Amino acid sequence: MPAASIEGSLGQKRRKERTRSQMGESTSQMMGRPATEVLPRGEPTLSGKAPERTLLAGVGYRNLRDCSAGNAVVDALLALEWPSDVEVEDLSYGPMDAIFRLREAHFARLVVVGAVARLGGTPGAASWRRWHYEPEPPEMVQARVAEAVTGVISLDNLLVICAHFTALPPEVTVVEIEPEDDGWGEGLSPGVEETAQAVVAQLRAHFGPPRTGRQTSAERRDGAR
């Protein structure tokens, strides 16, 4: 199906849904430059404007060992409480449906985590980068769409297709985890499990609720120095 026809069908479906409802750059390694350098956060303004909304998402196949790292991160994030301006979702259901989700939600930023095997990558390593779309020829986008509608789950396809149809938020950060074991089965390899937990911790530290309450004894000692 030509890209123009896909866009037309997307617009028609979106109008129907509204009627029914009545409504890469800046790479940093885990042990290198801090991920916070590519994870800016919107703040409330003095005018009382609501904070910008953020979507923390994961992509991957379930039960495919390390290739499920994105799902594992999202599962861990879903078990935590988040501020009202942060949402968590597994986007593995496919880019064609994600287009409508992202267009309707109007997020200011997206942070998406997935396991991707890159040439020369180090198993268990994670990279953080700000993602920018470099337009692809229509035939390449069409090939990605064909893969998506047949059930292929791909972080690259999600990003390119959603960007092609102008559905991505203005700010996109991609976290790629290099898999070690891509065989069938549950659970992550030890190295990837450790990395996934570190990703969860960094996202929690950056986007989670502010720390409140009394200082710990260790914090009091550090503050007294």
C-alpha atoms as an extended CHARMM CRD file, in Angstrom:
* protein
*
       225  EXT
         1         1  MET       CA              0.0000000000        0.0000000000        0.0000000000  PROA      1               0.0000000000
         2         2  PRO       CA              1.5080000000        3.4030000000       -0.9160000000  PROA      2               0.0000000000
         3         3  ALA       CA              2.4190000000        5.6710000000        1.9610000000  PROA      3               0.0000000000
         4         4  ALA       CA             -0.1110000000        8.2820000000        0.8030000000  PROA      4               0.0000000000
         5         5  SER       CA             -2.8870000000        5.6840000000        0.9430000000  PROA      5               0.0000000000
         6         6  ILE       CA             -1.7580000000        4.6260000000        4.4210000000  PROA      6               0.0000000000
         7         7  GLU       CA             -1.9170000000        8.2410000000        5.5980000000  PROA      7               0.0000000000
         8         8  GLY       CA             -5.4060000000        8.5840000000        4.1290000000  PROA      8               0.0000000000
         9         9  SER       CA             -6.6460000000        5.4880000000        5.9080000000  PROA      9               0.0000000000
        10        10  LEU       CA             -5.0470000000        6.6450000000        9.1410000000  PROA      10              0.0000000000
        11        11  GLY       CA             -6.8430000000        9.9700000000        8.9290000000  PROA      11              0.0000000000
        12        12  GLN       CA            -10.1660000000        8.2820000000        8.1790000000  PROA      12              0.0000000000
        13        13  LYS       CA             -9.7840000000        5.8520000000       11.1020000000  PROA      13              0.0000000000
        14        14  ARG       CA             -8.8290000000        8.6940000000       13.4230000000  PROA      14              0.0000000000
        15        15  ARG       CA            -11.9510000000       10.6850000000       12.4630000000  PROA      15              0.0000000000
        16        16  LYS       CA            -14.1460000000        7.6290000000       13.0580000000  PROA      16              0.0000000000
        17        17  GLU       CA            -12.5950000000        7.0430000000       16.4920000000  PROA      17              0.0000000000
        18        18  ARG       CA            -13.1890000000       10.6670000000       17.4580000000  PROA      18              0.0000000000
        19        19  THR       CA            -16.8320000000       10.3870000000       16.3690000000  PROA      19              0.0000000000
        20        20  ARG       CA            -17.3330000000        7.2490000000       18.4330000000  PROA      20              0.0000000000
        21        21  SER       CA            -15.7340000000        8.7830000000       21.5050000000  PROA      21              0.0000000000
        22        22  GLN       CA            -17.3890000000       12.1550000000       21.0470000000  PROA      22              0.0000000000
        23        23  MET       CA            -14.4330000000       14.0600000000       21.6810000000  PROA      23              0.0000000000
        24        24  GLY       CA             20.6290000000        9.8130000000       16.7920000000  PROA      24              0.0000000000
        25        25  GLU       CA             22.6730000000       11.7550000000       18.6720000000  PROA      25              0.0000000000
        26        26  SER       CA             24.1050000000       12.2910000000       22.2080000000  PROA      26              0.0000000000
        27        27  THR       CA             24.9070000000        8.6270000000       22.9450000000  PROA      27              0.0000000000
        28        28  SER       CA             25.9320000000        7.8700000000       26.5280000000  PROA      28              0.0000000000
        29        29  GLN       CA             26.9130000000        4.5090000000       27.9960000000  PROA      29              0.0000000000
        30        30  MET       CA             25.6880000000        3.3030000000       31.3850000000  PROA      30              0.0000000000
        31        31  MET       CA             29.1450000000        3.6340000000       32.8870000000  PROA      31              0.0000000000
        32        32  GLY       CA             30.0000000000        6.7640000000       30.8790000000  PROA      32              0.0000000000
        33        33  ARG       CA             28.2560000000       10.1140000000       30.6040000000  PROA      33              0.0000000000
        34        34  PRO       CA             25.0960000000       10.2120000000       32.7930000000  PROA      34              0.0000000000
        35        35  ALA       CA             21.8030000000        9.4650000000       31.1010000000  PROA      35              0.0000000000
        36        36  THR       CA             20.3530000000       12.6350000000       32.6310000000  PROA      36              0.0000000000
        37        37  GLU       CA             22.1800000000       14.6180000000       29.9560000000  PROA      37              0.0000000000
        38        38  VAL       CA             19.7570000000       13.2460000000       27.3550000000  PROA      38              0.0000000000
        39        39  LEU       CA             16.7050000000       13.2060000000       29.6200000000  PROA      39              0.0000000000
        40        40  PRO       CA             15.5150000000       16.7920000000       30.1770000000  PROA      40              0.0000000000
        41        41  ARG       CA             12.3180000000       17.1550000000       32.1940000000  PROA      41              0.0000000000
        42        42  GLY       CA              9.5920000000       19.7800000000       31.8230000000  PROA      42              0.0000000000
        43        43  GLU       CA              8.6590000000       21.7690000000       34.9200000000  PROA      43              0.0000000000
        44        44  PRO       CA              5.5240000000       23.7310000000       35.9080000000  PROA      44              0.0000000000
        45        45  THR       CA              5.6350000000       27.3990000000       34.9550000000  PROA      45              0.0000000000
        46        46  LEU       CA              4.8280000000       30.4530000000       37.0630000000  PROA      46              0.0000000000
        47        47  SER       CA              1.7060000000       30.9820000000       34.9570000000  PROA      47              0.0000000000
        48        48  GLY       CA              0.2890000000       27.7400000000       36.3580000000  PROA      48              0.0000000000
        49        49  LYS       CA              0.6080000000       25.8420000000       33.0790000000  PROA      49              0.0000000000
        50        50  ALA       CA              0.5000000000       22.0740000000       33.5960000000  PROA      50              0.0000000000
        51        51  PRO       CA              3.8220000000       20.1900000000       33.3550000000  PROA      51              0.0000000000
        52        52  GLU       CA              4.6400000000       18.6040000000       30.0340000000  PROA      52              0.0000000000
        53        53  ARG       CA              3.6410000000       14.9380000000       29.8240000000  PROA      53              0.0000000000
        54        54  THR       CA              6.1330000000       12.1250000000       29.3700000000  PROA      54              0.0000000000
        55        55  LEU       CA              5.6390000000        8.5630000000       28.1380000000  PROA      55              0.0000000000
        56        56  LEU       CA              8.0630000000        5.8840000000       29.3150000000  PROA      56              0.0000000000
        57        57  ALA       CA              7.7140000000        2.9300000000       26.9720000000  PROA      57              0.0000000000
        58        58  GLY       CA              9.2160000000       -0.3980000000       26.0680000000  PROA      58              0.0000000000
        59        59  VAL       CA              9.2460000000       -2.5150000000       22.9260000000  PROA      59              0.0000000000
        60        60  GLY       CA             10.0790000000       -6.1740000000       22.4570000000  PROA      60              0.0000000000
        61        61  TYR       CA              8.9880000000       -9.7770000000       22.1060000000  PROA      61              0.0000000000
        62        62  ARG       CA              7.7310000000      -11.6000000000       25.1650000000  PROA      62              0.0000000000
        63        63  ASN       CA              9.4630000000      -14.8750000000       26.0950000000  PROA      63              0.0000000000
        64        64  LEU       CA             12.4960000000      -14.2440000000       23.8860000000  PROA      64              0.0000000000
        65        65  ARG       CA             15.1590000000      -14.0400000000       26.5930000000  PROA      65              0.0000000000
        66        66  ASP       CA             17.2280000000      -10.8330000000       26.2980000000  PROA      66              0.0000000000
        67        67  CYS       CA             15.1370000000       -9.5500000000       23.3970000000  PROA      67              0.0000000000
        68        68  SER       CA             12.4250000000       -9.0530000000       26.0330000000  PROA      68              0.0000000000
        69        69  ALA       CA             14.5210000000       -6.4770000000       27.9070000000  PROA      69              0.0000000000
        70        70  GLY       CA             12.2330000000       -3.6130000000       26.8600000000  PROA      70              0.0000000000
        71        71  ASN       CA              9.2200000000       -5.5040000000       28.1930000000  PROA      71              0.0000000000
        72        72  ALA       CA             11.0290000000       -6.2950000000       31.4450000000  PROA      72              0.0000000000
        73        73  VAL       CA             11.8530000000       -2.6260000000       31.9870000000  PROA      73              0.0000000000
        74        74  VAL       CA              8.2390000000       -1.5810000000       31.3730000000  PROA      74              0.0000000000
        75        75  ASP       CA              6.9140000000       -4.2950000000       33.6960000000  PROA      75              0.0000000000
        76        76  ALA       CA              9.1780000000       -2.9870000000       36.4520000000  PROA      76              0.0000000000
        77        77  LEU       CA              8.1530000000        0.6180000000       35.7800000000  PROA      77              0.0000000000
        78        78  LEU       CA              4.4520000000       -0.2870000000       35.8650000000  PROA      78              0.0000000000
        79        79  ALA       CA              4.8940000000       -1.6520000000       39.3870000000  PROA      79              0.0000000000
        80        80  LEU       CA              5.9750000000        1.7980000000       40.6160000000  PROA      80              0.0000000000
        81        81  GLU       CA              4.0360000000        4.9650000000       41.3200000000  PROA      81              0.0000000000
        82        82  TRP       CA              4.6090000000        7.9640000000       39.0550000000  PROA      82              0.0000000000
        83        83  PRO       CA              3.7040000000       11.6520000000       39.0130000000  PROA      83              0.0000000000
        84        84  SER       CA              0.5540000000       12.6210000000       37.1160000000  PROA      84              0.0000000000
        85        85  ASP       CA              2.5890000000       13.9070000000       34.1660000000  PROA      85              0.0000000000
        86        86  VAL       CA              4.3310000000       10.5560000000       33.5650000000  PROA      86              0.0000000000
        87        87  GLU       CA              2.7400000000        7.5050000000       31.9330000000  PROA      87              0.0000000000
        88        88  VAL       CA              4.1840000000        4.0350000000       31.3500000000  PROA      88              0.0000000000
        89        89  GLU       CA              3.1610000000        1.7330000000       28.5170000000  PROA      89              0.0000000000
        90        90  ASP       CA              4.3060000000       -1.2710000000       26.5030000000  PROA      90              0.0000000000
        91        91  LEU       CA              4.2160000000       -0.2170000000       22.8320000000  PROA      91              0.0000000000
        92        92  SER       CA              4.9010000000       -3.7110000000       21.5010000000  PROA      92              0.0000000000
        93        93  TYR       CA              1.3720000000       -3.8480000000       20.0770000000  PROA      93              0.0000000000
        94        94  GLY       CA              2.7110000000       -2.2540000000       16.9030000000  PROA      94              0.0000000000
        95        95  PRO       CA              3.4840000000        1.1020000000       15.2830000000  PROA      95              0.0000000000
        96        96  MET       CA              0.1990000000        1.3930000000       13.3570000000  PROA      96              0.0000000000
        97        97  ASP       CA             -1.8040000000        1.4710000000       16.5930000000  PROA      97              0.0000000000
        98        98  ALA       CA              0.9100000000        3.4760000000       18.3520000000  PROA      98              0.0000000000
        99        99  ILE       CA              0.3750000000        6.2500000000       15.7810000000  PROA      99              0.0000000000
       100       100  PHE       CA             -3.1610000000        6.8680000000       17.0690000000  PROA      100             0.0000000000
       101       101  ARG       CA             -2.1180000000        6.5380000000       20.6980000000  PROA      101             0.0000000000
       102       102  LEU       CA              0.6820000000        9.1000000000       20.3770000000  PROA      102             0.0000000000
       103       103  ARG       CA             -1.3080000000       11.5140000000       18.2270000000  PROA      103             0.0000000000
       104       104  GLU       CA             -4.2270000000       11.6040000000       20.6320000000  PROA      104             0.0000000000
       105       105  ALA       CA             -2.1230000000       11.8070000000       23.8000000000  PROA      105             0.0000000000
       106       106  HSD       CA              0.0530000000       14.7740000000       22.7580000000  PROA      106             0.0000000000
       107       107  PHE       CA              3.0550000000       13.7870000000       24.8800000000  PROA      107             0.0000000000
       108       108  ALA       CA              5.8970000000       16.2780000000       25.0550000000  PROA      108             0.0000000000
       109       109  ARG       CA              8.4860000000       13.5340000000       25.2260000000  PROA      109             0.0000000000
       110       110  LEU       CA              8.9450000000        9.8040000000       24.7460000000  PROA      110             0.0000000000
       111       111  VAL       CA             11.5940000000        7.6020000000       26.3110000000  PROA      111             0.0000000000
       112       112  VAL       CA             11.5150000000        4.1570000000       24.7120000000  PROA      112             0.0000000000
       113       113  VAL       CA             13.5640000000        1.1180000000       25.7570000000  PROA      113             0.0000000000
       114       114  GLY       CA             14.2620000000       -1.9400000000       23.6360000000  PROA      114             0.0000000000
       115       115  ALA       CA             16.8090000000       -4.6910000000       23.0390000000  PROA      115             0.0000000000
       116       116  VAL       CA             18.6440000000       -4.1700000000       19.7560000000  PROA      116             0.0000000000
       117       117  ALA       CA             21.6050000000       -6.1440000000       18.4460000000  PROA      117             0.0000000000
       118       118  ARG       CA             23.9970000000       -3.7620000000       16.6950000000  PROA      118             0.0000000000
       119       119  LEU       CA             27.1620000000       -4.7310000000       14.8220000000  PROA      119             0.0000000000
       120       120  GLY       CA             30.0670000000       -4.5600000000       17.2320000000  PROA      120             0.0000000000
       121       121  GLY       CA             27.8330000000       -4.0400000000       20.2630000000  PROA      121             0.0000000000
       122       122  THR       CA             28.8300000000       -5.2660000000       23.7040000000  PROA      122             0.0000000000
       123       123  PRO       CA             26.3060000000       -7.7180000000       25.2110000000  PROA      123             0.0000000000
       124       124  GLY       CA             24.6720000000       -6.2240000000       28.2720000000  PROA      124             0.0000000000
       125       125  ALA       CA             25.6220000000       -2.6480000000       27.4020000000  PROA      125             0.0000000000
       126       126  ALA       CA             23.0390000000        0.1270000000       27.2360000000  PROA      126             0.0000000000
       127       127  SER       CA             23.2130000000        3.3000000000       25.1780000000  PROA      127             0.0000000000
       128       128  TRP       CA             21.1090000000        6.4480000000       25.6310000000  PROA      128             0.0000000000
       129       129  ARG       CA             20.6640000000        8.8110000000       22.7180000000  PROA      129             0.0000000000
       130       130  ARG       CA             18.4050000000       11.5740000000       21.5660000000  PROA      130             0.0000000000
       131       131  TRP       CA             16.6680000000       10.2660000000       18.4450000000  PROA      131             0.0000000000
       132       132  HSD       CA             16.1150000000       12.4020000000       15.3450000000  PROA      132             0.0000000000
       133       133  TYR       CA             14.3190000000       11.1900000000       12.2430000000  PROA      133             0.0000000000
       134       134  GLU       CA             16.2210000000       11.0470000000        8.9960000000  PROA      134             0.0000000000
       135       135  PRO       CA             13.4880000000       10.6350000000        6.3340000000  PROA      135             0.0000000000
       136       136  GLU       CA             13.5620000000        7.3750000000        4.4160000000  PROA      136             0.0000000000
       137       137  PRO       CA             12.3240000000        6.7760000000        0.8490000000  PROA      137             0.0000000000
       138       138  PRO       CA              8.6050000000        5.8670000000        0.6950000000  PROA      138             0.0000000000
       139       139  GLU       CA              9.3840000000        2.3160000000       -0.4490000000  PROA      139             0.0000000000
       140       140  MET       CA             11.4940000000        1.7080000000        2.6600000000  PROA      140             0.0000000000
       141       141  VAL       CA              8.7580000000        3.0470000000        4.9290000000  PROA      141             0.0000000000
       142       142  GLN       CA              6.2650000000        0.8610000000        3.0740000000  PROA      142             0.0000000000
       143       143  ALA       CA              8.4770000000       -2.2020000000        3.7150000000  PROA      143             0.0000000000
       144       144  ARG       CA              8.5770000000       -1.3590000000        7.4140000000  PROA      144             0.0000000000
       145       145  VAL       CA              4.7860000000       -1.0190000000        7.4860000000  PROA      145             0.0000000000
       146       146  ALA       CA              4.4510000000       -4.4210000000        5.7810000000  PROA      146             0.0000000000
       147       147  GLU       CA              6.6420000000       -5.9640000000        8.4860000000  PROA      147             0.0000000000
       148       148  ALA       CA              4.6490000000       -4.2880000000       11.2300000000  PROA      148             0.0000000000
       149       149  VAL       CA              1.2490000000       -5.4460000000       10.0230000000  PROA      149             0.0000000000
       150       150  THR       CA              2.5350000000       -9.0370000000        9.7840000000  PROA      150             0.0000000000
       151       151  GLY       CA              3.5650000000       -9.0130000000       13.4510000000  PROA      151             0.0000000000
       152       152  VAL       CA              7.2380000000       -8.0660000000       13.3800000000  PROA      152             0.0000000000
       153       153  ILE       CA              8.1490000000       -6.1540000000       16.5590000000  PROA      153             0.0000000000
       154       154  SER       CA             10.9850000000       -3.7210000000       15.9620000000  PROA      154             0.0000000000
       155       155  LEU       CA             12.1490000000       -0.6270000000       17.8270000000  PROA      155             0.0000000000
       156       156  ASP       CA             13.4850000000        0.8410000000       14.5780000000  PROA      156             0.0000000000
       157       157  ASN       CA             10.2010000000        0.2300000000       12.7540000000  PROA      157             0.0000000000
       158       158  LEU       CA              8.2180000000        1.8170000000       15.5730000000  PROA      158             0.0000000000
       159       159  LEU       CA             10.3110000000        4.9730000000       15.4980000000  PROA      159             0.0000000000
       160       160  VAL       CA             10.5290000000        5.3760000000       11.7230000000  PROA      160             0.0000000000
       161       161  ILE       CA              6.8560000000        4.6570000000       11.0100000000  PROA      161             0.0000000000
       162       162  CYS       CA              5.5790000000        6.9240000000       13.7780000000  PROA      162             0.0000000000
       163       163  ALA       CA              7.9760000000        9.6650000000       12.7050000000  PROA      163             0.0000000000
       164       164  HSD       CA              6.9780000000        9.3170000000        9.0500000000  PROA      164             0.0000000000
       165       165  PHE       CA              3.3500000000        9.8920000000        9.9860000000  PROA      165             0.0000000000
       166       166  THR       CA              4.2720000000       12.7640000000       12.3460000000  PROA      166             0.0000000000
       167       167  ALA       CA              3.0640000000       10.9490000000       15.4600000000  PROA      167             0.0000000000
       168       168  LEU       CA              6.1670000000       11.1470000000       17.6630000000  PROA      168             0.0000000000
       169       169  PRO       CA              6.4780000000       13.7190000000       20.4500000000  PROA      169             0.0000000000
       170       170  PRO       CA              8.9010000000       16.6110000000       19.8690000000  PROA      170             0.0000000000
       171       171  GLU       CA             11.4820000000       14.9730000000       22.1060000000  PROA      171             0.0000000000
       172       172  VAL       CA             12.4420000000       11.3000000000       21.7800000000  PROA      172             0.0000000000
       173       173  THR       CA             15.1080000000        9.4720000000       23.7720000000  PROA      173             0.0000000000
       174       174  VAL       CA             16.0220000000        5.8990000000       22.8560000000  PROA      174             0.0000000000
       175       175  VAL       CA             17.5840000000        3.4260000000       25.2700000000  PROA      175             0.0000000000
       176       176  GLU       CA             19.0300000000        0.3950000000       23.4970000000  PROA      176             0.0000000000
       177       177  ILE       CA             20.1720000000       -2.6770000000       25.4180000000  PROA      177             0.0000000000
       178       178  GLU       CA             22.5040000000       -5.0560000000       23.6020000000  PROA      178             0.0000000000
       179       179  PRO       CA             21.1800000000       -8.6480000000       23.9940000000  PROA      179             0.0000000000
       180       180  GLU       CA             23.3830000000      -11.5970000000       24.8070000000  PROA      180             0.0000000000
       181       181  ASP       CA             20.8950000000      -14.4720000000       24.5010000000  PROA      181             0.0000000000
       182       182  ASP       CA             18.1880000000      -14.2220000000       21.8450000000  PROA      182             0.0000000000
       183       183  GLY       CA             16.8130000000      -17.7410000000       22.2590000000  PROA      183             0.0000000000
       184       184  TRP       CA             13.3070000000      -18.7410000000       23.2860000000  PROA      184             0.0000000000
       185       185  GLY       CA             12.5000000000      -18.6580000000       26.9710000000  PROA      185             0.0000000000
       186       186  GLU       CA             11.7290000000      -16.5090000000       29.9710000000  PROA      186             0.0000000000
       187       187  GLY       CA             14.1430000000      -14.3900000000       31.9570000000  PROA      187             0.0000000000
       188       188  LEU       CA             17.1240000000      -12.2640000000       31.0180000000  PROA      188             0.0000000000
       189       189  SER       CA             20.7880000000      -13.2390000000       31.0820000000  PROA      189             0.0000000000
       190       190  PRO       CA             22.5680000000      -11.9500000000       34.2310000000  PROA      190             0.0000000000
       191       191  GLY       CA             24.3420000000       -9.0870000000       32.4520000000  PROA      191             0.0000000000
       192       192  VAL       CA             21.2290000000       -7.8630000000       30.6750000000  PROA      192             0.0000000000
       193       193  GLU       CA             19.1510000000       -8.2450000000       33.8500000000  PROA      193             0.0000000000
       194       194  GLU       CA             21.5870000000       -5.9870000000       35.6960000000  PROA      194             0.0000000000
       195       195  THR       CA             21.4670000000       -3.4230000000       32.8930000000  PROA      195             0.0000000000
       196       196  ALA       CA             17.6710000000       -3.4690000000       32.7720000000  PROA      196             0.0000000000
       197       197  GLN       CA             17.5320000000       -2.8240000000       36.5170000000  PROA      197             0.0000000000
       198       198  ALA       CA             19.9660000000        0.0670000000       36.0980000000  PROA      198             0.0000000000
       199       199  VAL       CA             17.7770000000        1.5640000000       33.3690000000  PROA      199             0.0000000000
       200       200  VAL       CA             14.7260000000        1.3240000000       35.6380000000  PROA      200             0.0000000000
       201       201  ALA       CA             16.6520000000        3.0100000000       38.4410000000  PROA      201             0.0000000000
       202       202  GLN       CA             17.7880000000        5.8770000000       36.2110000000  PROA      202             0.0000000000
       203       203  LEU       CA             14.3200000000        6.4810000000       34.8070000000  PROA      203             0.0000000000
       204       204  ARG       CA             12.8890000000        6.3600000000       38.3170000000  PROA      204             0.0000000000
       205       205  ALA       CA             15.4700000000        8.8270000000       39.5950000000  PROA      205             0.0000000000
       206       206  HSD       CA             14.8220000000       11.2550000000       36.7450000000  PROA      206             0.0000000000
       207       207  PHE       CA             11.0490000000       11.0510000000       36.2770000000  PROA      207             0.0000000000
       208       208  GLY       CA              9.8100000000        9.6450000000       39.5840000000  PROA      208             0.0000000000
       209       209  PRO       CA              8.1980000000       11.6120000000       42.3940000000  PROA      209             0.0000000000
       210       210  PRO       CA             10.4830000000       13.9190000000       44.3900000000  PROA      210             0.0000000000
       211       211  ARG       CA             11.9800000000       12.4330000000       47.5170000000  PROA      211             0.0000000000
       212       212  THR       CA             10.2430000000       13.5190000000       50.6920000000  PROA      212             0.0000000000
       213       213  GLY       CA             10.4650000000       12.7670000000       54.3960000000  PROA      213             0.0000000000
       214       214  ARG       CA             13.2990000000       12.6640000000       56.8400000000  PROA      214             0.0000000000
       215       215  GLN       CA             16.8890000000       12.2260000000       55.7840000000  PROA      215             0.0000000000
       216       216  THR       CA             18.5790000000        8.9280000000       56.3830000000  PROA      216             0.0000000000
       217       217  SER       CA             21.5150000000        8.7920000000       58.7740000000  PROA      217             0.0000000000
       218       218  ALA       CA             23.8730000000        8.4210000000       55.7890000000  PROA      218             0.0000000000
       219       219  GLU       CA             22.3900000000       11.5360000000       54.1480000000  PROA      219             0.0000000000
       220       220  ARG       CA             22.7430000000       13.4950000000       57.3820000000  PROA      220             0.0000000000
       221       221  ARG       CA             26.4070000000       12.4610000000       57.6610000000  PROA      221             0.0000000000
       222       222  ASP       CA             27.0850000000       13.4660000000       54.0440000000  PROA      222             0.0000000000
       223       223  GLY       CA             25.3950000000       16.8370000000       54.5790000000  PROA      223             0.0000000000
       224       224  ALA       CA             27.4390000000       17.5500000000       57.6630000000  PROA      224             0.0000000000
       225       225  ARG       CA             30.7330000000       17.0930000000       55.8690000000  PROA      225             0.0000000000
